[in-house]
């Protein structure tokens, strides 16, 4: 099988990968990627193993090896060892205005028949008052904890 991406490591890159493996202080993912790159090294000082040999020796899939080869050629050796940052953006459900309303409701007397406000009651009350379309109990709990109003 003809490989599209051939890994050719420089002496500095090889030394860095060997140091990463020898210290053993990195994550398992980082150590495995370093081992794959060292075994796939087709330069003069490298073993130049094939994907099947690497997969058998390190218990990784062929697609992982191909992905690491491709990333090493496109982005560099260091990029294959670092995890990519998440591109997901979390939209805040509770802004400062809603927090103020939550605190105001939490400081009022508990509803009739209840001794105190529960997180579920507070979430339902804020939705009932029209401050939010929906609000999870966990969002209310975290906000109360952040503002030191939790009773836990």
N, CA, C and O atoms as a GROMACS GRO file, in nm:
protein
  608
    1UNK      N    1   0.085  -0.118   0.000
    1UNK     CA    2   0.000   0.000   0.000
    1UNK      C    3   0.090   0.125   0.000
    1UNK      O    4   0.185   0.134   0.077
    2UNK      N    5   0.058   0.218  -0.084
    2UNK     CA    6   0.136   0.341  -0.097
    2UNK      C    7   0.086   0.443   0.005
    2UNK      O    8  -0.033   0.477   0.007
    3UNK      N    9   0.178   0.493   0.090
    3UNK     CA   10   0.140   0.592   0.191
    3UNK      C   11   0.149   0.731   0.132
    3UNK      O   12   0.242   0.764   0.060
    4UNK      N   13   0.050   0.812   0.164
    4UNK     CA   14   0.047   0.948   0.112
    4UNK      C   15   0.133   1.041   0.197
    4UNK      O   16   0.194   1.135   0.144
    5UNK      N   17   0.139   1.016   0.327
    5UNK     CA   18   0.212   1.104   0.419
    5UNK      C   19   0.330   1.028   0.480
    5UNK      O   20   0.311   0.931   0.554
    6UNK      N   21   0.450   1.072   0.449
    6UNK     CA   22   0.570   1.011   0.503
    6UNK      C   23   0.626   1.102   0.611
    6UNK      O   24   0.642   1.222   0.589
    7UNK      N   25   0.655   1.046   0.726
    7UNK     CA   26   0.707   1.122   0.838
    7UNK      C   27   0.859   1.122   0.831
    7UNK      O   28   0.922   1.016   0.831
    8UNK      N   29   0.919   1.241   0.824
    8UNK     CA   30   1.064   1.257   0.826
    8UNK      C   31   1.097   1.350   0.941
    8UNK      O   32   1.074   1.471   0.933
    9UNK      N   33   1.150   1.293   1.048
    9UNK     CA   34   1.180   1.372   1.167
    9UNK      C   35   1.322   1.427   1.162
    9UNK      O   36   1.414   1.361   1.113
   10UNK      N   37   1.338   1.547   1.212
   10UNK     CA   38   1.472   1.602   1.228
   10UNK      C   39   1.532   1.546   1.357
   10UNK      O   40   1.462   1.482   1.436
   11UNK      N   41   1.660   1.568   1.377
   11UNK     CA   42   1.726   1.520   1.499
   11UNK      C   43   1.666   1.585   1.623
   11UNK      O   44   1.651   1.519   1.726
   12UNK      N   45   1.632   1.713   1.614
   12UNK     CA   46   1.571   1.784   1.727
   12UNK      C   47   1.433   1.727   1.760
   12UNK      O   48   1.399   1.708   1.877
   13UNK      N   49   1.354   1.701   1.656
   13UNK     CA   50   1.220   1.645   1.678
   13UNK      C   51   1.228   1.506   1.739
   13UNK      O   52   1.153   1.472   1.831
   14UNK      N   53   1.320   1.426   1.688
   14UNK     CA   54   1.338   1.291   1.741
   14UNK      C   55   1.381   1.296   1.888
   14UNK      O   56   1.330   1.220   1.970
   15UNK      N   57   1.473   1.385   1.921
   15UNK     CA   58   1.519   1.399   2.060
   15UNK      C   59   1.405   1.444   2.150
   15UNK      O   60   1.392   1.396   2.263
   16UNK      N   61   1.322   1.535   2.101
   16UNK     CA   62   1.208   1.583   2.180
   16UNK      C   63   1.108   1.470   2.205
   16UNK      O   64   1.056   1.456   2.316
   17UNK      N   65   1.080   1.390   2.102
   17UNK     CA   66   0.986   1.278   2.118
   17UNK      C   67   1.042   1.172   2.212
   17UNK      O   68   0.970   1.119   2.296
   18UNK      N   69   1.169   1.143   2.200
   18UNK     CA   70   1.232   1.045   2.291
   18UNK      C   71   1.230   1.095   2.435
   18UNK      O   72   1.205   1.017   2.527
   19UNK      N   73   1.255   1.223   2.455
   19UNK     CA   74   1.251   1.280   2.590
   19UNK      C   75   1.111   1.272   2.648
   19UNK      O   76   1.093   1.246   2.767
   20UNK      N   77   1.011   1.294   2.563
   20UNK     CA   78   0.872   1.286   2.608
   20UNK      C   79   0.839   1.144   2.656
   20UNK      O   80   0.775   1.126   2.759
   21UNK      N   81   0.883   1.046   2.580
   21UNK     CA   82   0.855   0.907   2.616
   21UNK      C   83   0.936   0.864   2.739
   21UNK      O   84   0.882   0.795   2.826
   22UNK      N   85   1.060   0.903   2.747
   22UNK     CA   86   1.147   0.857   2.855
   22UNK      C   87   1.109   0.914   2.990
   22UNK      O   88   1.125   0.847   3.092
   23UNK      N   89   1.058   1.038   2.993
   23UNK     CA   90   1.018   1.094   3.122
   23UNK      C   91   0.890   1.028   3.171
   23UNK      O   92   0.874   1.008   3.292
   24UNK      N   93   0.799   0.994   3.081
   24UNK     CA   94   0.675   0.928   3.120
   24UNK      C   95   0.579   1.016   3.196
   24UNK      O   96   0.484   0.966   3.257
   25UNK      N   97   0.600   1.146   3.193
   25UNK     CA   98   0.516   1.239   3.269
   25UNK      C   99   0.407   1.302   3.183
   25UNK      O  100   0.342   1.397   3.227
   26UNK      N  101   0.384   1.251   3.064
   26UNK     CA  102   0.283   1.306   2.975
   26UNK      C  103   0.157   1.219   2.979
   26UNK      O  104   0.156   1.111   3.038
   27UNK      N  105   0.052   1.268   2.916
   27UNK     CA  106  -0.072   1.191   2.910
   27UNK      C  107  -0.052   1.069   2.821
   27UNK      O  108   0.040   1.065   2.740
   28UNK      N  109  -0.139   0.970   2.836
   28UNK     CA  110  -0.129   0.848   2.756
   28UNK      C  111  -0.144   0.879   2.608
   28UNK      O  112  -0.076   0.819   2.524
   29UNK      N  113  -0.231   0.973   2.575
   29UNK     CA  114  -0.252   1.012   2.435
   29UNK      C  115  -0.124   1.071   2.377
   29UNK      O  116  -0.085   1.038   2.265
   30UNK      N  117  -0.060   1.158   2.452
   30UNK     CA  118   0.063   1.223   2.405
   30UNK      C  119   0.175   1.120   2.388
   30UNK      O  120   0.249   1.125   2.290
   31UNK      N  121   0.188   1.028   2.482
   31UNK     CA  122   0.291   0.925   2.473
   31UNK      C  123   0.268   0.834   2.353
   31UNK      O  124   0.362   0.798   2.283
   32UNK      N  125   0.143   0.797   2.329
   32UNK     CA  126   0.111   0.710   2.215
   32UNK      C  127   0.141   0.781   2.083
   32UNK      O  128   0.197   0.720   1.992
   33UNK      N  129   0.104   0.908   2.073
   33UNK     CA  130   0.131   0.982   1.950
   33UNK      C  131   0.282   0.996   1.928
   33UNK      O  132   0.329   0.987   1.814
   34UNK      N  133   0.357   1.017   2.034
   34UNK     CA  134   0.502   1.026   2.021
   34UNK      C  135   0.560   0.893   1.974
   34UNK      O  136   0.649   0.891   1.888
   35UNK      N  137   0.511   0.783   2.027
   35UNK     CA  138   0.560   0.650   1.986
   35UNK      C  139   0.527   0.624   1.840
   35UNK      O  140   0.609   0.569   1.766
   36UNK      N  141   0.406   0.663   1.798
   36UNK     CA  142   0.365   0.644   1.657
   36UNK      C  143   0.458   0.722   1.564
   36UNK      O  144   0.504   0.669   1.463
   37UNK      N  145   0.486   0.846   1.598
   37UNK     CA  146   0.573   0.928   1.514
   37UNK      C  147   0.714   0.871   1.507
   37UNK      O  148   0.776   0.872   1.401
   38UNK      N  149   0.764   0.822   1.619
   38UNK     CA  150   0.899   0.764   1.619
   38UNK      C  151   0.906   0.637   1.534
   38UNK      O  152   1.003   0.616   1.461
   39UNK      N  153   0.804   0.554   1.541
   39UNK     CA  154   0.803   0.431   1.462
   39UNK      C  155   0.780   0.459   1.314
   39UNK      O  156   0.829   0.385   1.228
   40UNK      N  157   0.706   0.566   1.283
   40UNK     CA  158   0.676   0.598   1.143
   40UNK      C  159   0.786   0.680   1.076
   40UNK      O  160   0.778   0.706   0.956
   41UNK      N  161   0.886   0.720   1.151
   41UNK     CA  162   0.993   0.805   1.098
   41UNK      C  163   1.066   0.734   0.985
   41UNK      O  164   1.127   0.629   1.006
   42UNK      N  165   1.059   0.791   0.865
   42UNK     CA  166   1.120   0.731   0.746
   42UNK      C  167   1.253   0.796   0.711
   42UNK      O  168   1.309   0.768   0.605
   43UNK      N  169   1.304   0.883   0.797
   43UNK     CA  170   1.434   0.947   0.769
   43UNK      C  171   1.547   0.848   0.796
   43UNK      O  172   1.522   0.734   0.835
   44UNK      N  173   1.669   0.891   0.777
   44UNK     CA  174   1.784   0.801   0.786
   44UNK      C  175   1.797   0.732   0.922
   44UNK      O  176   1.834   0.615   0.929
   45UNK      N  177   1.766   0.803   1.032
   45UNK     CA  178   1.783   0.744   1.164
   45UNK      C  179   1.660   0.675   1.218
   45UNK      O  180   1.662   0.624   1.330
   46UNK      N  181   1.553   0.673   1.142
   46UNK     CA  182   1.428   0.617   1.193
   46UNK      C  183   1.400   0.478   1.141
   46UNK      O  184   1.456   0.437   1.039
   47UNK      N  185   1.312   0.403   1.211
   47UNK     CA  186   1.282   0.267   1.168
   47UNK      C  187   1.194   0.260   1.043
   47UNK      O  188   1.204   0.163   0.967
   48UNK      N  189   1.108   0.358   1.021
   48UNK     CA  190   1.024   0.361   0.902
   48UNK      C  191   0.925   0.246   0.895
   48UNK      O  192   0.905   0.188   0.788
   49UNK      N  193   0.863   0.212   1.007
   49UNK     CA  194   0.768   0.103   1.010
   49UNK      C  195   0.645   0.136   0.927
   49UNK      O  196   0.613   0.253   0.905
   50UNK      N  197   0.577   0.034   0.882
   50UNK     CA  198   0.451   0.049   0.811
   50UNK      C  199   0.337   0.064   0.911
   50UNK      O  200   0.352   0.035   1.030
   51UNK      N  201   0.223   0.108   0.860
   51UNK     CA  202   0.108   0.132   0.948
   51UNK      C  203   0.062   0.004   1.019
   51UNK      O  204   0.024   0.009   1.136
   52UNK      N  205   0.065  -0.109   0.950
   52UNK     CA  206   0.020  -0.234   1.010
   52UNK      C  207   0.112  -0.276   1.125
   52UNK      O  208   0.066  -0.324   1.228
   53UNK      N  209   0.244  -0.256   1.107
   53UNK     CA  210   0.339  -0.290   1.213
   53UNK      C  211   0.317  -0.200   1.335
   53UNK      O  212   0.319  -0.248   1.449
   54UNK      N  213   0.297  -0.071   1.311
   54UNK     CA  214   0.275   0.022   1.422
   54UNK      C  215   0.146  -0.012   1.495
   54UNK      O  216   0.141  -0.011   1.618
   55UNK      N  217   0.040  -0.041   1.419
   55UNK     CA  218  -0.089  -0.074   1.479
   55UNK      C  219  -0.079  -0.198   1.566
   55UNK      O  220  -0.137  -0.202   1.675
   56UNK      N  221  -0.007  -0.297   1.520
   56UNK     CA  222   0.009  -0.421   1.598
   56UNK      C  223   0.094  -0.398   1.723
   56UNK      O  224   0.065  -0.453   1.829
   57UNK      N  225   0.198  -0.318   1.710
   57UNK     CA  226   0.289  -0.297   1.823
   57UNK      C  227   0.229  -0.207   1.931
   57UNK      O  228   0.252  -0.230   2.050
   58UNK      N  229   0.154  -0.106   1.891
   58UNK     CA  230   0.104  -0.007   1.988
   58UNK      C  231  -0.045  -0.018   2.018
   58UNK      O  232  -0.098   0.060   2.097
   59UNK      N  233  -0.113  -0.114   1.957
   59UNK     CA  234  -0.257  -0.134   1.978
   59UNK      C  235  -0.337  -0.007   1.948
   59UNK      O  236  -0.417   0.038   2.030
   60UNK      N  237  -0.315   0.050   1.830
   60UNK     CA  238  -0.392   0.164   1.783
   60UNK      C  239  -0.449   0.130   1.646
   60UNK      O  240  -0.400   0.039   1.579
   61UNK      N  241  -0.550   0.203   1.605
   61UNK     CA  242  -0.612   0.176   1.477
   61UNK      C  243  -0.532   0.237   1.362
   61UNK      O  244  -0.454   0.330   1.382
   62UNK      N  245  -0.555   0.184   1.243
   62UNK     CA  246  -0.487   0.236   1.125
   62UNK      C  247  -0.530   0.380   1.095
   62UNK      O  248  -0.450   0.460   1.047
   63UNK      N  249  -0.655   0.411   1.123
   63UNK     CA  250  -0.701   0.548   1.097
   63UNK      C  251  -0.633   0.648   1.191
   63UNK      O  252  -0.607   0.761   1.151
   64UNK      N  253  -0.604   0.606   1.314
   64UNK     CA  254  -0.532   0.694   1.407
   64UNK      C  255  -0.392   0.721   1.355
   64UNK      O  256  -0.344   0.835   1.359
   65UNK      N  257  -0.327   0.620   1.307
   65UNK     CA  258  -0.192   0.635   1.253
   65UNK      C  259  -0.194   0.728   1.132
   65UNK      O  260  -0.110   0.817   1.120
   66UNK      N  261  -0.289   0.707   1.043
   66UNK     CA  262  -0.300   0.794   0.925
   66UNK      C  263  -0.328   0.938   0.962
   66UNK      O  264  -0.273   1.030   0.902
   67UNK      N  265  -0.413   0.958   1.062
   67UNK     CA  266  -0.446   1.093   1.106
   67UNK      C  267  -0.324   1.162   1.168
   67UNK      O  268  -0.301   1.281   1.145
   68UNK      N  269  -0.245   1.088   1.244
   68UNK     CA  270  -0.127   1.145   1.307
   68UNK      C  271  -0.021   1.177   1.201
   68UNK      O  272   0.044   1.281   1.208
   69UNK      N  273  -0.004   1.089   1.103
   69UNK     CA  274   0.089   1.117   0.993
   69UNK      C  275   0.048   1.246   0.920
   69UNK      O  276   0.131   1.334   0.895
   70UNK      N  277  -0.080   1.256   0.887
   70UNK     CA  278  -0.130   1.372   0.813
   70UNK      C  279  -0.112   1.500   0.894
   70UNK      O  280  -0.069   1.602   0.841
   71UNK      N  281  -0.144   1.495   1.022
   71UNK     CA  282  -0.132   1.613   1.107
   71UNK      C  283   0.014   1.653   1.126
   71UNK      O  284   0.045   1.773   1.130
   72UNK      N  285   0.103   1.556   1.136
   72UNK     CA  286   0.246   1.587   1.152
   72UNK      C  287   0.299   1.658   1.029
   72UNK      O  288   0.382   1.749   1.041
   73UNK      N  289   0.253   1.619   0.911
   73UNK     CA  290   0.300   1.684   0.789
   73UNK      C  291   0.235   1.821   0.769
   73UNK      O  292   0.300   1.913   0.721
   74UNK      N  293   0.108   1.833   0.806
   74UNK     CA  294   0.037   1.959   0.782
   74UNK      C  295   0.065   2.064   0.889
   74UNK      O  296   0.083   2.182   0.856
   75UNK      N  297   0.070   2.023   1.016
   75UNK     CA  298   0.078   2.120   1.125
   75UNK      C  299   0.208   2.112   1.205
   75UNK      O  300   0.238   2.202   1.283
   76UNK      N  301   0.284   2.007   1.186
   76UNK     CA  302   0.408   1.991   1.259
   76UNK      C  303   0.397   1.886   1.368
   76UNK      O  304   0.288   1.847   1.408
   77UNK      N  305   0.512   1.842   1.414
   77UNK     CA  306   0.517   1.733   1.514
   77UNK      C  307   0.458   1.777   1.647
   77UNK      O  308   0.386   1.700   1.711
   78UNK      N  309   0.488   1.899   1.689
   78UNK     CA  310   0.436   1.946   1.819
   78UNK      C  311   0.284   1.952   1.821
   78UNK      O  312   0.223   1.930   1.925
   79UNK      N  313   0.223   1.983   1.708
   79UNK     CA  314   0.077   1.992   1.702
   79UNK      C  315   0.011   1.856   1.723
   79UNK      O  316  -0.101   1.849   1.774
   80UNK      N  317   0.079   1.748   1.685
   80UNK     CA  318   0.020   1.616   1.704
   80UNK      C  319   0.021   1.574   1.850
   80UNK      O  320  -0.057   1.488   1.892
   81UNK      N  321   0.109   1.635   1.928
   81UNK     CA  322   0.118   1.599   2.069
   81UNK      C  323   0.024   1.680   2.157
   81UNK      O  324  -0.003   1.642   2.271
   82UNK      N  325  -0.027   1.791   2.106
   82UNK     CA  326  -0.113   1.878   2.186
   82UNK      C  327  -0.259   1.859   2.145
   82UNK      O  328  -0.291   1.846   2.026
   83UNK      N  329  -0.344   1.859   2.243
   83UNK     CA  330  -0.487   1.848   2.216
   83UNK      C  331  -0.540   1.981   2.163
   83UNK      O  332  -0.503   2.088   2.212
   84UNK      N  333  -0.626   1.973   2.063
   84UNK     CA  334  -0.682   2.095   2.006
   84UNK      C  335  -0.783   2.155   2.104
   84UNK      O  336  -0.858   2.081   2.168
   85UNK      N  337  -0.786   2.287   2.115
   85UNK     CA  338  -0.886   2.349   2.202
   85UNK      C  339  -1.027   2.330   2.145
   85UNK      O  340  -1.045   2.323   2.024
   86UNK      N  341  -1.122   2.323   2.232
   86UNK     CA  342  -1.260   2.304   2.190
   86UNK      C  343  -1.310   2.426   2.115
   86UNK      O  344  -1.282   2.540   2.155
   87UNK      N  345  -1.384   2.403   2.008
   87UNK     CA  346  -1.438   2.514   1.931
   87UNK      C  347  -1.583   2.544   1.972
   87UNK      O  348  -1.646   2.634   1.918
   88UNK      N  349  -1.634   2.468   2.067
   88UNK     CA  350  -1.772   2.486   2.109
   88UNK      C  351  -1.784   2.610   2.196
   88UNK      O  352  -1.702   2.635   2.284
   89UNK      N  353  -1.887   2.688   2.169
   89UNK     CA  354  -1.913   2.810   2.245
   89UNK      C  355  -2.038   2.786   2.329
   89UNK      O  356  -2.144   2.750   2.278
   90UNK      N  357  -2.024   2.807   2.458
   90UNK     CA  358  -2.135   2.788   2.549
   90UNK      C  359  -2.202   2.922   2.575
   90UNK      O  360  -2.140   3.015   2.625
   91UNK      N  361  -2.328   2.929   2.542
   91UNK     CA  362  -2.403   3.052   2.565
   91UNK      C  363  -2.456   3.052   2.707
   91UNK      O  364  -2.514   2.953   2.753
   92UNK      N  365  -2.436   3.161   2.775
   92UNK     CA  366  -2.482   3.170   2.914
   92UNK      C  367  -2.634   3.186   2.918
   92UNK      O  368  -2.691   3.268   2.846
   93UNK      N  369  -2.696   3.107   3.000
   93UNK     CA  370  -2.840   3.115   3.016
   93UNK      C  371  -2.876   3.221   3.121
   93UNK      O  372  -2.980   3.286   3.113
   94UNK      N  373  -2.789   3.235   3.219
   94UNK     CA  374  -2.817   3.324   3.331
   94UNK      C  375  -2.726   3.446   3.323
   94UNK      O  376  -2.605   3.436   3.347
   95UNK      N  377  -2.783   3.561   3.289
   95UNK     CA  378  -2.704   3.684   3.285
   95UNK      C  379  -2.721   3.758   3.418
   95UNK      O  380  -2.788   3.707   3.508
   96UNK      N  381  -2.662   3.875   3.430
   96UNK     CA  382  -2.667   3.950   3.556
   96UNK      C  383  -2.808   3.989   3.596
   96UNK      O  384  -2.841   3.988   3.714
   97UNK      N  385  -2.891   4.024   3.497
   97UNK     CA  386  -3.029   4.062   3.526
   97UNK      C  387  -3.108   3.945   3.583
   97UNK      O  388  -3.180   3.960   3.682
   98UNK      N  389  -3.093   3.829   3.521
   98UNK     CA  390  -3.164   3.711   3.570
   98UNK      C  391  -3.112   3.666   3.705
   98UNK      O  392  -3.188   3.619   3.789
   99UNK      N  393  -2.981   3.682   3.728
   99UNK     CA  394  -2.925   3.651   3.860
   99UNK      C  395  -2.987   3.739   3.968
   99UNK      O  396  -3.020   3.692   4.077
  100UNK      N  397  -3.003   3.867   3.936
  100UNK     CA  398  -3.064   3.960   4.032
  100UNK      C  399  -3.206   3.917   4.064
  100UNK      O  400  -3.248   3.922   4.180
  101UNK      N  401  -3.282   3.877   3.962
  101UNK     CA  402  -3.419   3.830   3.986
  101UNK      C  403  -3.420   3.702   4.068
  101UNK      O  404  -3.506   3.684   4.155
  102UNK      N  405  -3.325   3.613   4.041
  102UNK     CA  406  -3.316   3.489   4.118
  102UNK      C  407  -3.289   3.519   4.265
  102UNK      O  408  -3.353   3.461   4.353
  103UNK      N  409  -3.196   3.608   4.292
  103UNK     CA  410  -3.162   3.642   4.430
  103UNK      C  411  -3.282   3.708   4.499
  103UNK      O  412  -3.310   3.681   4.615
  104UNK      N  413  -3.350   3.794   4.424
  104UNK     CA  414  -3.467   3.861   4.482
  104UNK      C  415  -3.575   3.759   4.519
  104UNK      O  416  -3.635   3.768   4.626
  105UNK      N  417  -3.599   3.662   4.430
  105UNK     CA  418  -3.699   3.560   4.459
  105UNK      C  419  -3.654   3.471   4.573
  105UNK      O  420  -3.734   3.434   4.658
  106UNK      N  421  -3.526   3.435   4.576
  106UNK     CA  422  -3.474   3.347   4.681
  106UNK      C  423  -3.480   3.413   4.818
  106UNK      O  424  -3.488   3.343   4.919
  107UNK      N  425  -3.477   3.546   4.823
  107UNK     CA  426  -3.479   3.616   4.951
  107UNK      C  427  -3.622   3.643   5.001
  107UNK      O  428  -3.640   3.690   5.113
  108UNK      N  429  -3.721   3.614   4.921
  108UNK     CA  430  -3.860   3.631   4.965
  108UNK      C  431  -3.901   3.512   5.049
  108UNK      O  432  -3.834   3.408   5.047
  109UNK      N  433  -4.010   3.525   5.123
  109UNK     CA  434  -4.057   3.409   5.200
  109UNK      C  435  -4.092   3.292   5.108
  109UNK      O  436  -4.132   3.312   4.993
  110UNK      N  437  -4.076   3.172   5.159
  110UNK     CA  438  -4.104   3.052   5.080
  110UNK      C  439  -4.251   3.045   5.044
  110UNK      O  440  -4.334   3.104   5.113
  111UNK      N  441  -4.285   2.974   4.938
  111UNK     CA  442  -4.426   2.961   4.899
  111UNK      C  443  -4.509   2.895   5.009
  111UNK      O  444  -4.456   2.828   5.098
  112UNK      N  445  -4.637   2.916   5.000
  112UNK     CA  446  -4.728   2.862   5.101
  112UNK      C  447  -4.718   2.710   5.103
  112UNK      O  448  -4.721   2.645   4.999
  113UNK      N  449  -4.708   2.655   5.221
  113UNK     CA  450  -4.697   2.511   5.237
  113UNK      C  451  -4.554   2.460   5.232
  113UNK      O  452  -4.529   2.340   5.246
  114UNK      N  453  -4.460   2.549   5.213
  114UNK     CA  454  -4.319   2.511   5.208
  114UNK      C  455  -4.242   2.583   5.318
  114UNK      O  456  -4.273   2.696   5.354
  115UNK      N  457  -4.142   2.514   5.368
  115UNK     CA  458  -4.060   2.575   5.472
  115UNK      C  459  -3.952   2.665   5.412
  115UNK      O  460  -3.917   2.768   5.470
  116UNK      N  461  -3.899   2.625   5.295
  116UNK     CA  462  -3.794   2.703   5.228
  116UNK      C  463  -3.805   2.681   5.078
  116UNK      O  464  -3.876   2.593   5.030
  117UNK      N  465  -3.731   2.766   5.004
  117UNK     CA  466  -3.726   2.754   4.860
  117UNK      C  467  -3.637   2.635   4.823
  117UNK      O  468  -3.530   2.616   4.882
  118UNK      N  469  -3.680   2.556   4.727
  118UNK     CA  470  -3.594   2.453   4.669
  118UNK      C  471  -3.542   2.505   4.535
  118UNK      O  472  -3.595   2.602   4.480
  119UNK      N  473  -3.443   2.441   4.486
  119UNK     CA  474  -3.386   2.482   4.357
  119UNK      C  475  -3.491   2.467   4.248
  119UNK      O  476  -3.502   2.552   4.159
  120UNK      N  477  -3.566   2.359   4.253
  120UNK     CA  478  -3.671   2.336   4.153
  120UNK      C  479  -3.779   2.443   4.161
  120UNK      O  480  -3.825   2.493   4.058
  121UNK      N  481  -3.819   2.479   4.282
  121UNK     CA  482  -3.921   2.583   4.297
  121UNK      C  483  -3.872   2.717   4.244
  121UNK      O  484  -3.947   2.791   4.180
  122UNK      N  485  -3.746   2.749   4.270
  122UNK     CA  486  -3.690   2.875   4.221
  122UNK      C  487  -3.686   2.877   4.068
  122UNK      O  488  -3.720   2.979   4.008
  123UNK      N  489  -3.644   2.768   4.006
  123UNK     CA  490  -3.640   2.762   3.860
  123UNK      C  491  -3.780   2.777   3.801
  123UNK      O  492  -3.799   2.852   3.705
  124UNK      N  493  -3.876   2.706   3.859
  124UNK     CA  494  -4.014   2.716   3.811
  124UNK      C  495  -4.071   2.855   3.830
  124UNK      O  496  -4.144   2.904   3.743
  125UNK      N  497  -4.039   2.920   3.941
  125UNK     CA  498  -4.090   3.054   3.970
  125UNK      C  499  -4.037   3.157   3.869
  125UNK      O  500  -4.111   3.243   3.823
  126UNK      N  501  -3.908   3.148   3.836
  126UNK     CA  502  -3.850   3.241   3.739
  126UNK      C  503  -3.911   3.223   3.600
  126UNK      O  504  -3.931   3.321   3.528
  127UNK      N  505  -3.942   3.100   3.563
  127UNK     CA  506  -4.008   3.075   3.435
  127UNK      C  507  -4.151   3.128   3.441
  127UNK      O  508  -4.200   3.189   3.346
  128UNK      N  509  -4.218   3.105   3.554
  128UNK     CA  510  -4.356   3.151   3.572
  128UNK      C  511  -4.365   3.303   3.565
  128UNK      O  512  -4.460   3.357   3.509
  129UNK      N  513  -4.267   3.372   3.622
  129UNK     CA  514  -4.266   3.518   3.619
  129UNK      C  515  -4.226   3.574   3.483
  129UNK      O  516  -4.233   3.695   3.462
  130UNK      N  517  -4.184   3.488   3.392
  130UNK     CA  518  -4.150   3.532   3.257
  130UNK      C  519  -4.010   3.585   3.240
  130UNK      O  520  -3.981   3.653   3.142
  131UNK      N  521  -3.921   3.556   3.333
  131UNK     CA  522  -3.783   3.603   3.322
  131UNK      C  523  -3.701   3.516   3.227
  131UNK      O  524  -3.596   3.560   3.178
  132UNK      N  525  -3.748   3.395   3.201
  132UNK     CA  526  -3.676   3.303   3.113
  132UNK      C  527  -3.776   3.206   3.052
  132UNK      O  528  -3.880   3.177   3.110
  133UNK      N  529  -3.742   3.155   2.932
  133UNK     CA  530  -3.828   3.056   2.868
  133UNK      C  531  -3.818   2.922   2.939
  133UNK      O  532  -3.919   2.856   2.964
  134UNK      N  533  -3.698   2.882   2.970
  134UNK     CA  534  -3.674   2.759   3.046
  134UNK      C  535  -3.546   2.778   3.125
  134UNK      O  536  -3.457   2.853   3.086
  135UNK      N  537  -3.540   2.710   3.236
  135UNK     CA  538  -3.425   2.724   3.324
  135UNK      C  539  -3.406   2.593   3.398
  135UNK      O  540  -3.498   2.542   3.461
  136UNK      N  541  -3.285   2.538   3.390
  136UNK     CA  542  -3.262   2.410   3.457
  136UNK      C  543  -3.231   2.432   3.604
  136UNK      O  544  -3.190   2.540   3.647
  137UNK      N  545  -3.254   2.327   3.680
  137UNK     CA  546  -3.224   2.334   3.823
  137UNK      C  547  -3.075   2.351   3.846
  137UNK      O  548  -3.033   2.419   3.940
  138UNK      N  549  -2.994   2.288   3.759
  138UNK     CA  550  -2.849   2.296   3.776
  138UNK      C  551  -2.799   2.440   3.756
  138UNK      O  552  -2.708   2.483   3.826
  139UNK      N  553  -2.856   2.512   3.663
  139UNK     CA  554  -2.818   2.652   3.642
  139UNK      C  555  -2.850   2.735   3.766
  139UNK      O  556  -2.769   2.818   3.808
  140UNK      N  557  -2.966   2.712   3.823
  140UNK     CA  558  -3.005   2.783   3.944
  140UNK      C  559  -2.913   2.745   4.059
  140UNK      O  560  -2.870   2.831   4.136
  141UNK      N  561  -2.882   2.616   4.072
  141UNK     CA  562  -2.796   2.570   4.181
  141UNK      C  563  -2.657   2.633   4.171
  141UNK      O  564  -2.602   2.680   4.271
  142UNK      N  565  -2.599   2.633   4.051
  142UNK     CA  566  -2.466   2.690   4.034
  142UNK      C  567  -2.465   2.840   4.063
  142UNK      O  568  -2.369   2.892   4.121
  143UNK      N  569  -2.570   2.908   4.024
  143UNK     CA  570  -2.576   3.052   4.049
  143UNK      C  571  -2.589   3.080   4.198
  143UNK      O  572  -2.524   3.170   4.251
  144UNK      N  573  -2.672   3.003   4.267
  144UNK     CA  574  -2.685   3.021   4.411
  144UNK      C  575  -2.554   2.990   4.483
  144UNK      O  576  -2.518   3.058   4.579
  145UNK      N  577  -2.484   2.889   4.436
  145UNK     CA  578  -2.356   2.855   4.498
  145UNK      C  579  -2.255   2.966   4.473
  145UNK      O  580  -2.178   3.002   4.563
  146UNK      N  581  -2.255   3.021   4.352
  146UNK     CA  582  -2.160   3.127   4.316
  146UNK      C  583  -2.185   3.252   4.399
  146UNK      O  584  -2.091   3.323   4.435
  147UNK      N  585  -2.310   3.280   4.430
  147UNK     CA  586  -2.344   3.400   4.506
  147UNK      C  587  -2.353   3.374   4.656
  147UNK      O  588  -2.399   3.460   4.732
  148UNK      N  589  -2.310   3.255   4.699
  148UNK     CA  590  -2.311   3.217   4.841
  148UNK      C  591  -2.451   3.218   4.903
  148UNK      O  592  -2.467   3.248   5.022
  149UNK      N  593  -2.551   3.186   4.822
  149UNK     CA  594  -2.687   3.176   4.875
  149UNK      C  595  -2.732   3.030   4.890
  149UNK      O  596  -2.845   3.004   4.931
  150UNK      N  597  -2.644   2.935   4.858
  150UNK     CA  598  -2.683   2.795   4.871
  150UNK      C  599  -2.686   2.758   5.018
  150UNK      O  600  -2.615   2.816   5.101
  151UNK      N  601  -2.768   2.662   5.048
  151UNK     CA  602  -2.783   2.621   5.188
  151UNK      C  603  -2.712   2.490   5.214
  151UNK      O  604  -2.729   2.430   5.321
  152UNK      N  605  -2.632   2.443   5.116
  152UNK     CA  606  -2.567   2.314   5.127
  152UNK      C  607  -2.446   2.313   5.212
  152UNK      O  608  -2.383   2.208   5.229
   0.00000   0.00000   0.00000
